[in-house]
Amino acid sequence: MDRPVPRAKVSARAIAALAFAAVVVVTLDQVTKALVVANLPEEVVVPVLGNALQFLSVRNPGAAFSFAVNMTWVFSLISAAVVVAIVVYARRIRSMWWAIVLGMLLGGALGNLSDRLFREPGFGRGHVVDFISTPWMMPAIYNVADSFICVSMVVFVLLVILGVNLDGTRAVSEKQQRAMTEVSATDVAGSVPAGPDATASGAAVPESGTASDAPGASRASRPSADGPLGPDPK
């Protein structure tokens, strides 16, 4: 009867890191949005670093970077699904890198989802507050949550390429597997004893290495007391 496979223990450190990253991102996102709503007029450009960085307060009913402005409900559902998926998979995370990456993604999704749920014009149809403008990089307007979502996705792809699993182990490539197989085969071949030697006539040769030391060798080399013509006359 097969024994049940024991479940891996939940990593409290990884979950704590994920939760901490998510809280930090949500806090930064909501605080900056509150400051923008309270202090910046809408549709007015405020230069911060010339044309490299500007503040421009807008209300975005669509996705990140002001895309798909007529699909608010769809992106509300997508954000909710992302949040649920991260919470479900959090128990499997052992890697601190994955914990931080998914924490940033969770915080960004929660930051924009809270806008869609609780801001005007209504529940699930709320407009997200965007205010960061970098015309030299892209024409879209975004916010802190969008920035962390993009950073987390870049690191996400890097971790996948490097083969880092959720539990912190590294995936072995096919090339590494072939190399490991060849090394194992070489070790096995080196441990196999050599074939029968020239003394395999049935008599065992002792460790001294001379055939004369073998059992019965003294009897074979000693001349017969009777001689070749029979017993000696007395």
ROPA-994700 format. One record per residue: residue number from 0; residue in three letters; x, y, z of N, C-alpha, C in turn. Coordinates in nm, 4 decimals. Example, Ala and Ser with C-alpha at 12.3 -4.5 7.8 and 13.67 -1.06 7.14 Angstrom:
// residues 2
   num   residu        n.u        n.v        n.w       ca.u       ca.v       ca.w        c.u        c.v        c.w
     0      ALA     1.3190    -0.5690     0.7800     1.2300    -0.4500     0.7800     1.3200    -0.3300     0.7800
     1      SER     1.2850    -0.2250     0.7080     1.3670    -0.1060     0.7140     1.2900     0.0030     0.7870
***
This chain:
// residues 234
   num   residu        n.u        n.v        n.w       ca.u       ca.v       ca.w        c.u        c.v        c.w
     0      MET     0.0848    -0.1202     0.0000     0.0000     0.0000     0.0000     0.0880     0.1246     0.0000
     1      ASP     0.0627     0.2129    -0.0939     0.1419     0.3346    -0.1049     0.1116     0.4286     0.0096
     2      ARG     0.2177     0.4856     0.0619     0.2011     0.5835     0.1676     0.1635     0.7193     0.1091
     3      PRO     0.0765     0.7941     0.1748     0.0425     0.9272     0.1235     0.1621     1.0201     0.1299
     4      VAL     0.1773     1.1005     0.0248     0.2888     1.1947     0.0196     0.2632     1.3082     0.1173
     5      PRO     0.3553     1.3325     0.2119     0.3317     1.4393     0.3092     0.3349     1.5768     0.2442
     6      ARG     0.2494     1.6633     0.2881     0.2456     1.7987     0.2347     0.3629     1.8806     0.2883
     7      ALA     0.4166     1.9639     0.1997     0.5267     2.0501     0.2426     0.4754     2.1557     0.3392
     8      LYS     0.5587     2.1889     0.4342     0.5192     2.2875     0.5330     0.5089     2.4262     0.4696
     9      VAL     0.4181     2.5027     0.5204     0.4009     2.6391     0.4720     0.5166     2.7240     0.5232
    10      SER     0.5769     2.8032     0.4337     0.6877     2.8900     0.4717     0.6324     3.0205     0.5271
    11      ALA     0.6448     3.0370     0.6589     0.5944     3.1591     0.7213     0.6725     3.2816     0.6740
    12      ARG     0.8027     3.2641     0.6512     0.8846     3.3777     0.6043     0.8410     3.4241     0.4667
    13      ALA     0.8148     3.3288     0.3764     0.7737     3.3648     0.2411     0.6384     3.4349     0.2420
    14      ILE     0.5443     3.3840     0.3204     0.4122     3.4468     0.3268     0.4221     3.5855     0.3889
    15      ALA     0.5068     3.5994     0.4912     0.5248     3.7312     0.5537     0.5858     3.8305     0.4550
    16      ALA     0.6840     3.7836     0.3753     0.7455     3.8724     0.2755     0.6443     3.9121     0.1694
    17      LEU     0.5629     3.8167     0.1250     0.4596     3.8474     0.0260     0.3605     3.9494     0.0800
    18      ALA     0.3132     3.9280     0.2026     0.2162     4.0200     0.2616     0.2770     4.1581     0.2832
    19      PHE     0.4027     4.1620     0.3277     0.4687     4.2916     0.3505     0.4817     4.3688     0.2198
    20      ALA     0.5269     4.3009     0.1124     0.5403     4.3687    -0.0165     0.4054     4.4195    -0.0660
    21      ALA     0.3010     4.3390    -0.0506     0.1685     4.3814    -0.0948     0.1191     4.5025    -0.0169
    22      VAL     0.1385     4.5020     0.1144     0.0927     4.6149     0.1977     0.1679     4.7421     0.1610
    23      VAL     0.2986     4.7304     0.1386     0.3770     4.8486     0.1021     0.3280     4.9077    -0.0299
    24      VAL     0.3045     4.8230    -0.1290     0.2601     4.8721    -0.2599     0.1218     4.9355    -0.2497
    25      VAL     0.0294     4.8701    -0.1818    -0.1056     4.9254    -0.1678    -0.1016     5.0592    -0.0933
    26      THR    -0.0221     5.0665     0.0111    -0.0136     5.1909     0.0885     0.0418     5.3048     0.0038
    27      LEU     0.1539     5.2793    -0.0660     0.2108     5.3831    -0.1517     0.1123     5.4257    -0.2597
    28      ASP     0.0443     5.3300    -0.3194    -0.0490     5.3608    -0.4264    -0.1655     5.4457    -0.3757
    29      GLN    -0.2270     5.4057    -0.2675    -0.3449     5.4770    -0.2191    -0.3098     5.6132    -0.1594
    30      VAL    -0.1954     5.6234    -0.0933    -0.1546     5.7530    -0.0382    -0.1265     5.8523    -0.1500
    31      THR    -0.0522     5.8097    -0.2527    -0.0228     5.9014    -0.3632    -0.1502     5.9404    -0.4376
    32      LYS    -0.2426     5.8481    -0.4543    -0.3684     5.8815    -0.5214    -0.4500     5.9811    -0.4386
    33      ALA    -0.4525     5.9625    -0.3084    -0.5259     6.0563    -0.2227    -0.4651     6.1961    -0.2306
    34      LEU    -0.3319     6.2036    -0.2337    -0.2670     6.3346    -0.2451    -0.2969     6.3992    -0.3800
    35      VAL    -0.2991     6.3195    -0.4850    -0.3286     6.3733    -0.6181    -0.4712     6.4249    -0.6245
    36      VAL    -0.5658     6.3476    -0.5742    -0.7060     6.3894    -0.5775    -0.7263     6.5174    -0.4965
    37      ALA    -0.6550     6.5304    -0.3860    -0.6744     6.6461    -0.2991    -0.6024     6.7709    -0.3472
    38      ASN    -0.4939     6.7550    -0.4236    -0.4103     6.8715    -0.4529    -0.3921     6.9031    -0.6008
    39      LEU    -0.4139     6.8091    -0.6900    -0.3898     6.8354    -0.8315    -0.5205     6.8495    -0.9071
    40      PRO    -0.5371     6.9555    -0.9837    -0.6561     6.9666    -1.0696    -0.6439     6.8672    -1.1853
    41      GLU    -0.7560     6.8219    -1.2341    -0.7547     6.7250    -1.3425    -0.7155     6.7917    -1.4744
    42      GLU    -0.6471     6.7129    -1.5544    -0.6085     6.7517    -1.6910    -0.5139     6.8712    -1.6942
    43      VAL    -0.4396     6.8934    -1.5887    -0.3419     7.0026    -1.5847    -0.2032     6.9422    -1.5673
    44      VAL    -0.1123     6.9745    -1.6586     0.0228     6.9190    -1.6539     0.1060     6.9949    -1.5521
    45      VAL     0.1694     6.9221    -1.4621     0.2583     6.9805    -1.3621     0.3973     6.9226    -1.3842
    46      PRO     0.4914     6.9995    -1.4409     0.6267     6.9465    -1.4643     0.6972     6.9176    -1.3320
    47      VAL     0.7607     6.8027    -1.3255     0.8402     6.7653    -1.2080     0.9876     6.7640    -1.2432
    48      LEU     1.0231     6.6967    -1.3515     1.1590     6.6966    -1.4048     1.1547     6.7342    -1.5522
    49      GLY     1.1045     6.8538    -1.5788     1.0900     6.8981    -1.7165     0.9923     6.8099    -1.7916
    50      ASN     1.0328     6.7664    -1.9115     0.9491     6.6768    -1.9905     0.9737     6.5285    -1.9589
    51      ALA     1.0754     6.5019    -1.8753     1.1050     6.3627    -1.8415     1.0015     6.3048    -1.7466
    52      LEU     0.9531     6.3837    -1.6520     0.8541     6.3366    -1.5551     0.7551     6.4487    -1.5283
    53      GLN     0.6277     6.4183    -1.5485     0.5208     6.5146    -1.5263     0.4081     6.4502    -1.4474
    54      PHE     0.3344     6.5327    -1.3741     0.2121     6.4878    -1.3083     0.0934     6.5398    -1.3881
    55      LEU     0.0029     6.4485    -1.4221    -0.1167     6.4843    -1.4972    -0.2312     6.3990    -1.4446
    56      SER    -0.3164     6.4583    -1.3645    -0.4244     6.3842    -1.2992    -0.5378     6.3557    -1.3975
    57      VAL    -0.5669     6.2266    -1.4149    -0.6766     6.1828    -1.5017    -0.7507     6.0698    -1.4316
    58      ARG    -0.8723     6.0412    -1.4803    -0.9507     5.9283    -1.4311    -0.9608     5.8251    -1.5428
    59      ASN    -0.9130     5.7049    -1.5148    -0.9020     5.6008    -1.6162    -1.0057     5.4911    -1.5913
    60      PRO    -1.1045     5.4741    -1.6815    -1.2024     5.3678    -1.6647    -1.1563     5.2335    -1.7198
    61      GLY    -1.0354     5.2276    -1.7774    -0.9895     5.1046    -1.8411    -0.8797     5.0350    -1.7645
    62      ALA    -0.7861     4.9758    -1.8388    -0.6790     4.8961    -1.7806    -0.5600     4.9850    -1.7496
    63      ALA    -0.4495     4.9200    -1.7149    -0.3271     4.9936    -1.6856    -0.2844     5.0759    -1.8066
    64      PHE    -0.2245     5.1907    -1.7784    -0.1762     5.2822    -1.8810    -0.2877     5.3335    -1.9715
    65      SER    -0.4100     5.3389    -1.9174    -0.5251     5.3995    -1.9862    -0.5684     5.3223    -2.1101
    66      PHE    -0.5442     5.1918    -2.1137    -0.5861     5.1111    -2.2275    -0.7258     5.0546    -2.2025
    67      ALA    -0.8008     5.0302    -2.3130    -0.9333     4.9664    -2.3087    -1.0256     5.0372    -2.2108
    68      VAL    -1.0569     5.1625    -2.2396    -1.1301     5.2472    -2.1451    -1.2760     5.2076    -2.1310
    69      ASN    -1.3281     5.1250    -2.2184    -1.4693     5.0879    -2.2109    -1.4917     4.9476    -2.1547
    70      MET    -1.3927     4.8925    -2.0852    -1.4025     4.7557    -2.0335    -1.3753     4.7508    -1.8830
    71      THR    -1.4360     4.8433    -1.8075    -1.4086     4.8529    -1.6650    -1.4455     4.7257    -1.5903
    72      TRP    -1.5653     4.6718    -1.6164    -1.6101     4.5521    -1.5467    -1.5188     4.4331    -1.5747
    73      VAL    -1.4737     4.4222    -1.6988    -1.3862     4.3097    -1.7355    -1.2573     4.3138    -1.6549
    74      PHE    -1.1968     4.4318    -1.6463    -1.0707     4.4414    -1.5741    -1.0898     4.4324    -1.4229
    75      SER    -1.2066     4.4671    -1.3746    -1.2366     4.4441    -1.2331    -1.2363     4.2948    -1.2026
    76      LEU    -1.2971     4.2152    -1.2910    -1.2991     4.0706    -1.2723    -1.1597     4.0103    -1.2867
    77      ILE    -1.0823     4.0599    -1.3829    -0.9469     4.0084    -1.4020    -0.8610     4.0385    -1.2787
    78      SER    -0.8702     4.1602    -1.2263    -0.7933     4.1961    -1.1069    -0.8318     4.1085    -0.9881
    79      ALA    -0.9619     4.0834    -0.9729    -1.0075     3.9976    -0.8637    -0.9546     3.8553    -0.8808
    80      ALA    -0.9532     3.8045    -1.0034    -0.9016     3.6698    -1.0288    -0.7528     3.6608    -0.9972
    81      VAL    -0.6771     3.7640    -1.0315    -0.5334     3.7661    -1.0014    -0.5109     3.7629    -0.8510
    82      VAL    -0.5881     3.8408    -0.7773    -0.5751     3.8443    -0.6311    -0.6042     3.7067    -0.5717
    83      VAL    -0.7130     3.6430    -0.6161    -0.7495     3.5105    -0.5636    -0.6417     3.4083    -0.5969
    84      ALA    -0.5901     3.4112    -0.7194    -0.4877     3.3141    -0.7599    -0.3615     3.3279    -0.6759
    85      ILE    -0.3179     3.4500    -0.6494    -0.1969     3.4702    -0.5695    -0.2190     3.4220    -0.4264
    86      VAL    -0.3352     3.4503    -0.3704    -0.3647     3.4058    -0.2337    -0.3659     3.2533    -0.2262
    87      VAL    -0.4214     3.1877    -0.3281    -0.4282     3.0407    -0.3286    -0.2882     2.9803    -0.3386
    88      TYR    -0.2040     3.0340    -0.4259    -0.0711     2.9779    -0.4481     0.0302     3.0231    -0.3432
    89      ALA    -0.0076     3.1132    -0.2555     0.0869     3.1639    -0.1553     0.1390     3.0521    -0.0655
    90      ARG     0.0580     2.9497    -0.0398     0.0995     2.8397     0.0478     0.2127     2.7570    -0.0134
    91      ARG     0.2288     2.7619    -0.1442     0.3320     2.6827    -0.2107     0.4651     2.7554    -0.2218
    92      ILE     0.4688     2.8817    -0.1889     0.5882     2.9625    -0.2106     0.6898     2.9362    -0.1000
    93      ARG     0.8135     2.9029    -0.1403     0.9257     2.8902    -0.0477     1.0373     2.9895    -0.0817
    94      SER     1.0372     3.0351    -0.2046     1.1415     3.1277    -0.2512     1.1079     3.2701    -0.2107
    95      MET     1.2057     3.3406    -0.1543     1.1845     3.4794    -0.1160     1.1688     3.5687    -0.2391
    96      TRP     1.2384     3.5327    -0.3475     1.2233     3.6102    -0.4707     1.0802     3.6030    -0.5212
    97      TRP     1.0253     3.4821    -0.5244     0.8869     3.4678    -0.5695     0.7909     3.5366    -0.4735
    98      ALA     0.8201     3.5323    -0.3461     0.7328     3.5978    -0.2490     0.7274     3.7486    -0.2732
    99      ILE     0.8418     3.8099    -0.2969     0.8455     3.9549    -0.3189     0.7790     3.9911    -0.4518
   100      VAL     0.8086     3.9118    -0.5561     0.7502     3.9404    -0.6880     0.5982     3.9313    -0.6831
   101      LEU     0.5465     3.8218    -0.6280     0.4020     3.8058    -0.6220     0.3392     3.9032    -0.5229
   102      GLY     0.4140     3.9440    -0.4218     0.3633     4.0476    -0.3311     0.3458     4.1809    -0.4017
   103      MET     0.4428     4.2178    -0.4861     0.4290     4.3415    -0.5627     0.3126     4.3332    -0.6606
   104      LEU     0.2990     4.2180    -0.7256     0.1874     4.2002    -0.8194     0.0534     4.2051    -0.7460
   105      LEU     0.0469     4.1420    -0.6290    -0.0762     4.1455    -0.5494    -0.1089     4.2869    -0.5044
   106      GLY    -0.0088     4.3604    -0.4581    -0.0325     4.4978    -0.4163    -0.0788     4.5866    -0.5293
   107      GLY    -0.0174     4.5701    -0.6481    -0.0609     4.6500    -0.7618    -0.2030     4.6177    -0.8046
   108      ALA    -0.2362     4.4886    -0.8052    -0.3722     4.4495    -0.8430    -0.4740     4.5015    -0.7413
   109      LEU    -0.4410     4.4926    -0.6129    -0.5332     4.5426    -0.5099    -0.5480     4.6945    -0.5161
   110      GLY    -0.4400     4.7638    -0.5472    -0.4468     4.9098    -0.5542    -0.5434     4.9580    -0.6599
   111      ASN    -0.5334     4.9013    -0.7803    -0.6252     4.9418    -0.8870    -0.7650     4.8837    -0.8675
   112      LEU    -0.7729     4.7628    -0.8107    -0.9040     4.7029    -0.7875    -0.9844     4.7844    -0.6862
   113      SER    -0.9190     4.8370    -0.5852    -0.9911     4.9189    -0.4875    -1.0490     5.0444    -0.5518
   114      ASP    -0.9770     5.1018    -0.6487    -1.0317     5.2167    -0.7219    -1.1557     5.1761    -0.8011
   115      ARG    -1.1486     5.0630    -0.8681    -1.2621     5.0192    -0.9499    -1.3833     4.9819    -0.8650
   116      LEU    -1.3595     4.9397    -0.7439    -1.4701     4.8988    -0.6584    -1.5340     5.0154    -0.5838
   117      PHE    -1.4536     5.1137    -0.5426    -1.5042     5.2129    -0.4481    -1.5055     5.3565    -0.4997
   118      ARG    -1.4493     5.3826    -0.6147    -1.4539     5.5190    -0.6669    -1.5722     5.5353    -0.7623
   119      GLU    -1.6025     5.6593    -0.7914    -1.7119     5.6893    -0.8840    -1.6738     5.6439    -1.0251
   120      PRO    -1.7733     5.6047    -1.1055    -1.9180     5.6287    -1.0894    -1.9961     5.5205    -1.0153
   121      GLY    -1.9321     5.4084    -0.9764    -2.0081     5.3078    -0.9051    -1.9252     5.1837    -0.8788
   122      PHE    -1.9827     5.0933    -0.7998    -1.9129     4.9712    -0.7594    -1.8803     4.8850    -0.8814
   123      GLY    -1.7536     4.8482    -0.8931    -1.7097     4.7673    -1.0064    -1.6857     4.8460    -1.1325
   124      ARG    -1.7311     4.9742    -1.1347    -1.7148     5.0587    -1.2535    -1.6360     5.1847    -1.2225
   125      GLY    -1.5701     5.1848    -1.1067    -1.4957     5.3034    -1.0656    -1.3774     5.3331    -1.1564
   126      HIS    -1.3438     5.4589    -1.1661    -1.2321     5.5026    -1.2493    -1.1040     5.5082    -1.1666
   127      VAL    -0.9961     5.4531    -1.2225    -0.8671     5.4491    -1.1547    -0.7990     5.5846    -1.1687
   128      VAL    -0.7358     5.6298    -1.0599    -0.6635     5.7567    -1.0609    -0.5246     5.7338    -1.1195
   129      ASP    -0.4957     5.7974    -1.2318    -0.3631     5.7945    -1.2939    -0.3066     5.9355    -1.2909
   130      PHE    -0.1746     5.9449    -1.2745    -0.1174     6.0803    -1.2652     0.0290     6.0892    -1.3075
   131      ILE     0.0961     5.9785    -1.3345     0.2377     5.9819    -1.3715     0.2483     5.9828    -1.5231
   132      SER     0.3223     6.0796    -1.5741     0.3399     6.0940    -1.7187     0.4890     6.1016    -1.7503
   133      THR     0.5324     6.0138    -1.8404     0.6704     6.0159    -1.8901     0.6646     6.0154    -2.0431
   134      PRO     0.6462     6.1319    -2.1027     0.6267     6.1390    -2.2487     0.7417     6.0811    -2.3289
   135      TRP     0.8629     6.0874    -2.2788     0.9782     6.0352    -2.3521     0.9749     5.8827    -2.3615
   136      MET     0.9034     5.8168    -2.2703     0.8999     5.6710    -2.2681     0.7723     5.6146    -2.3283
   137      MET     0.6567     5.6734    -2.2942     0.5285     5.6270    -2.3469     0.4265     5.7389    -2.3339
   138      PRO     0.3264     5.7404    -2.4207     0.2264     5.8468    -2.4129     0.1215     5.8237    -2.3048
   139      ALA     0.1136     5.7038    -2.2490     0.0080     5.6712    -2.1525     0.0371     5.7322    -2.0161
   140      ILE    -0.0697     5.7498    -1.9375    -0.0610     5.7980    -1.7997    -0.0827     5.6779    -1.7074
   141      TYR    -0.0045     5.6696    -1.6003    -0.0141     5.5536    -1.5120    -0.0005     5.5974    -1.3668
   142      ASN     0.0059     5.4984    -1.2761     0.0149     5.5283    -1.1334     0.1155     5.4352    -1.0675
   143      VAL     0.1249     5.4422    -0.9346     0.2226     5.3612    -0.8613     0.1917     5.2122    -0.8748
   144      ALA     0.0642     5.1749    -0.8678     0.0273     5.0345    -0.8810     0.0682     4.9784    -1.0165
   145      ASP     0.0456     5.0546    -1.1232     0.0867     5.0102    -1.2560     0.2380     4.9878    -1.2628
   146      SER     0.3139     5.0769    -1.1995     0.4601     5.0651    -1.2018     0.5057     4.9357    -1.1359
   147      PHE     0.4488     4.9034    -1.0199     0.4882     4.7816    -0.9507     0.4420     4.6570    -1.0259
   148      ILE     0.3283     4.6653    -1.0920     0.2834     4.5518    -1.1722     0.3842     4.5239    -1.2845
   149      CYS     0.4306     4.6277    -1.3522     0.5264     4.6094    -1.4613     0.6592     4.5546    -1.4095
   150      VAL     0.7082     4.6090    -1.2982     0.8347     4.5603    -1.2416     0.8222     4.4134    -1.2015
   151      SER     0.7113     4.3781    -1.1388     0.6919     4.2395    -1.0948     0.6855     4.1443    -1.2137
   152      MET     0.6251     4.1868    -1.3239     0.6167     4.1002    -1.4400     0.7536     4.0804    -1.5051
   153      VAL     0.8363     4.1821    -1.5051     0.9714     4.1680    -1.5605     1.0511     4.0668    -1.4783
   154      VAL     1.0472     4.0812    -1.3453     1.1193     3.9870    -1.2593     1.0584     3.8477    -1.2690
   155      PHE     0.9262     3.8405    -1.2850     0.8560     3.7129    -1.3045     0.9162     3.6373    -1.4227
   156      VAL     0.9299     3.7052    -1.5349     0.9847     3.6423    -1.6553     1.1297     3.5989    -1.6326
   157      LEU     1.2085     3.6810    -1.5637     1.3477     3.6459    -1.5359     1.3576     3.5198    -1.4501
   158      LEU     1.2725     3.5093    -1.3496     1.2748     3.3908    -1.2637     1.2371     3.2655    -1.3423
   159      VAL     1.1412     3.2787    -1.4339     1.1026     3.1645    -1.5168     1.2179     3.1243    -1.6083
   160      ILE     1.2842     3.2222    -1.6691     1.3961     3.1923    -1.7584     1.5108     3.1257    -1.6820
   161      LEU     1.5369     3.1726    -1.5603     1.6447     3.1158    -1.4788     1.6084     2.9825    -1.4164
   162      GLY     1.4827     2.9421    -1.4289     1.4420     2.8123    -1.3775     1.4220     2.8071    -1.2278
   163      VAL     1.3897     2.9192    -1.1653     1.3659     2.9221    -1.0210     1.2203     2.8840    -0.9952
   164      ASN     1.1994     2.7779    -0.9198     1.0648     2.7314    -0.8893     1.0075     2.8039    -0.7677
   165      LEU     0.8775     2.7857    -0.7450     0.8129     2.8503    -0.6313     0.8719     2.8059    -0.4982
   166      ASP     0.9206     2.6813    -0.4932     0.9771     2.6310    -0.3681     1.1244     2.6651    -0.3516
   167      GLY     1.1804     2.7434    -0.4434     1.3192     2.7853    -0.4322     1.4179     2.6955    -0.5024
   168      THR     1.3750     2.5789    -0.5508     1.4649     2.4896    -0.6230     1.4870     2.5407    -0.7647
   169      ARG     1.5907     2.4867    -0.8282     1.6229     2.5259    -0.9648     1.5877     2.4125    -1.0598
   170      ALA     1.5204     2.4455    -1.1664     1.4871     2.3462    -1.2672     1.6129     2.3058    -1.3434
   171      VAL     1.6257     2.1757    -1.3725     1.7425     2.1233    -1.4438     1.7110     2.1182    -1.5924
   172      SER     1.7942     2.1804    -1.6735     1.7725     2.1810    -1.8176     1.8067     2.0447    -1.8774
   173      GLU     1.7649     2.0229    -2.0034     1.7936     1.8968    -2.0714     1.9437     1.8760    -2.0891
   174      LYS     2.0176     1.9819    -2.1139     2.1618     1.9701    -2.1295     2.2262     1.9257    -1.9996
   175      GLN     2.1826     1.9838    -1.8870     2.2361     1.9432    -1.7579     2.1981     1.7999    -1.7252
   176      GLN     2.0755     1.7586    -1.7620     2.0342     1.6212    -1.7378     2.1213     1.5225    -1.8158
   177      ARG     2.1510     1.5537    -1.9437     2.2371     1.4656    -2.0223     2.3764     1.4568    -1.9618
   178      ALA     2.4287     1.5710    -1.9161     2.5616     1.5701    -1.8553     2.5641     1.4858    -1.7284
   179      MET     2.4601     1.4983    -1.6456     2.4525     1.4191    -1.5231     2.4411     1.2706    -1.5553
   180      THR     2.3650     1.2357    -1.6603     2.3505     1.0958    -1.6997     2.4830     1.0386    -1.7469
   181      GLU     2.5589     1.1151    -1.8272     2.6890     1.0686    -1.8752     2.7858     1.0481    -1.7598
   182      VAL     2.7869     1.1383    -1.6625     2.8764     1.1228    -1.5473     2.8392     0.9987    -1.4673
   183      SER     2.7107     0.9746    -1.4470     2.6670     0.8570    -1.3724     2.7059     0.7290    -1.4448
   184      ALA     2.6887     0.7276    -1.5780     2.7269     0.6095    -1.6555     2.8762     0.5830    -1.6474
   185      THR     2.9574     0.6872    -1.6482     3.1027     0.6723    -1.6366     3.1409     0.6160    -1.5007
   186      ASP     3.0771     0.6644    -1.3960     3.1056     0.6135    -1.2620     3.0704     0.4669    -1.2490
   187      VAL     2.9564     0.4271    -1.3066     2.9148     0.2869    -1.2995     3.0122     0.1981    -1.3749
   188      ALA     3.0556     0.2425    -1.4943     3.1499     0.1637    -1.5736     3.2828     0.1484    -1.5016
   189      GLY     3.3269     0.2511    -1.4310     3.4528     0.2426    -1.3591     3.4482     0.1524    -1.2387
   190      SER     3.3320     0.1262    -1.1850     3.3196     0.0421    -1.0663     3.3013    -0.1045    -1.0987
   191      VAL     3.2832    -0.1436    -1.2283     3.2661    -0.2838    -1.2666     3.4012    -0.3536    -1.2644
   192      PRO     3.4195    -0.4741    -1.1987     3.5493    -0.5432    -1.1934     3.5908    -0.5936    -1.3311
   193      ALA     3.7231    -0.6101    -1.3494     3.7758    -0.6561    -1.4779     3.7389    -0.8006    -1.5023
   194      GLY     3.7525    -0.8477    -1.6260     3.7167    -0.9834    -1.6620     3.8131    -1.0854    -1.6043
   195      PRO     3.7890    -1.2164    -1.6265     3.8754    -1.3228    -1.5713     4.0161    -1.3124    -1.6275
   196      ASP     4.1164    -1.3335    -1.5391     4.2549    -1.3222    -1.5836     4.3068    -1.4566    -1.6331
   197      ALA     4.4363    -1.4552    -1.6570     4.4969    -1.5748    -1.7186     4.4977    -1.6936    -1.6256
   198      THR     4.4726    -1.6790    -1.4975     4.4795    -1.7884    -1.4012     4.3448    -1.8512    -1.3770
   199      ALA     4.2468    -1.8237    -1.4670     4.1115    -1.8732    -1.4446     4.1014    -2.0195    -1.4874
   200      SER     4.1882    -2.1036    -1.4381     4.1823    -2.2464    -1.4685     4.1148    -2.3247    -1.3593
   201      GLY     4.0592    -2.2564    -1.2644     3.9905    -2.3222    -1.1558     4.0646    -2.3097    -1.0260
   202      ALA     4.1957    -2.2848    -1.0274     4.2725    -2.2700    -0.9045     4.2798    -2.1250    -0.8677
   203      ALA     4.2519    -2.0955    -0.7450     4.2560    -1.9581    -0.6984     4.3976    -1.9194    -0.6655
   204      VAL     4.4372    -1.8003    -0.7098     4.5715    -1.7507    -0.6825     4.5672    -1.6622    -0.5609
   205      PRO     4.6459    -1.6868    -0.4609     4.6449    -1.6009    -0.3409     4.6983    -1.4633    -0.3714
   206      GLU     4.6896    -1.3769    -0.2702     4.7252    -1.2359    -0.2889     4.8726    -1.2162    -0.3183
   207      SER     4.9566    -1.3143    -0.2882     5.0998    -1.2989    -0.3154     5.1293    -1.2892    -0.4634
   208      GLY     5.0373    -1.3429    -0.5481     5.0491    -1.3238    -0.6922     5.1278    -1.4318    -0.7624
   209      THR     5.1808    -1.5359    -0.6963     5.2582    -1.6415    -0.7620     5.1763    -1.7676    -0.7681
   210      ALA     5.1875    -1.8351    -0.8803     5.1103    -1.9570    -0.8977     5.1582    -2.0678    -0.8068
   211      SER     5.2847    -2.0634    -0.7632     5.3370    -2.1684    -0.6764     5.2734    -2.1673    -0.5405
   212      ASP     5.2104    -2.0549    -0.5024     5.1456    -2.0456    -0.3734     5.0069    -2.1019    -0.3758
   213      ALA     4.9610    -2.1433    -0.4935     4.8251    -2.1941    -0.5035     4.8159    -2.3302    -0.4384
   214      PRO     4.6996    -2.3696    -0.3890     4.6843    -2.5016    -0.3269     4.7160    -2.6123    -0.4263
   215      GLY     4.7933    -2.7131    -0.3803     4.8275    -2.8268    -0.4639     4.9490    -2.8064    -0.5508
   216      ALA     5.0041    -2.6836    -0.5546     5.1200    -2.6588    -0.6400     5.2416    -2.7342    -0.5895
   217      SER     5.2615    -2.7500    -0.4570     5.3781    -2.8188    -0.4027     5.3737    -2.9667    -0.4353
   218      ARG     5.2520    -3.0208    -0.4377     5.2415    -3.1614    -0.4706     5.2741    -3.1856    -0.6170
   219      ALA     5.2380    -3.0947    -0.7032     5.2635    -3.1133    -0.8456     5.4103    -3.1012    -0.8794
   220      SER     5.4881    -3.0216    -0.8101     5.6283    -2.9993    -0.8417     5.7209    -3.0941    -0.7677
   221      ARG     5.6740    -3.1686    -0.6624     5.7600    -3.2588    -0.5860     5.7733    -3.3908    -0.6613
   222      PRO     5.9007    -3.4437    -0.6826     5.9175    -3.5723    -0.7533     5.8619    -3.6875    -0.6722
   223      SER     5.8156    -3.7911    -0.7411     5.7548    -3.9058    -0.6743     5.8620    -3.9891    -0.6055
   224      ALA     5.8322    -4.0389    -0.4880     5.9293    -4.1190    -0.4127     5.9519    -4.2556    -0.4776
   225      ASP     5.8582    -4.3048    -0.5585     5.8711    -4.4355    -0.6208     5.9547    -4.4316    -0.7485
   226      GLY     5.9775    -4.3112    -0.8054     6.0538    -4.3035    -0.9276     5.9743    -4.3443    -1.0469
   227      PRO     6.0325    -4.3315    -1.1656     5.9575    -4.3575    -1.2877     5.9394    -4.5065    -1.3149
   228      LEU     6.0243    -4.5966    -1.2586     6.0182    -4.7398    -1.2898     5.9577    -4.8198    -1.1763
   229      GLY     5.8937    -4.7581    -1.0893     5.8313    -4.8318    -0.9786     5.9065    -4.8079    -0.8507
   230      PRO     5.8747    -4.8864    -0.7512     5.9387    -4.8643    -0.6207     6.0834    -4.9054    -0.6241
   231      ASP     6.1671    -4.8314    -0.5524     6.3109    -4.8621    -0.5434     6.3316    -4.9901    -0.4654
   232      PRO     6.4231    -5.0773    -0.5168     6.4512    -5.1991    -0.4420     6.5301    -5.1694    -0.3159
   233      LYS     6.5032    -5.2414    -0.2142     6.5720    -5.2213    -0.0863     6.6630    -5.3384    -0.0589
***
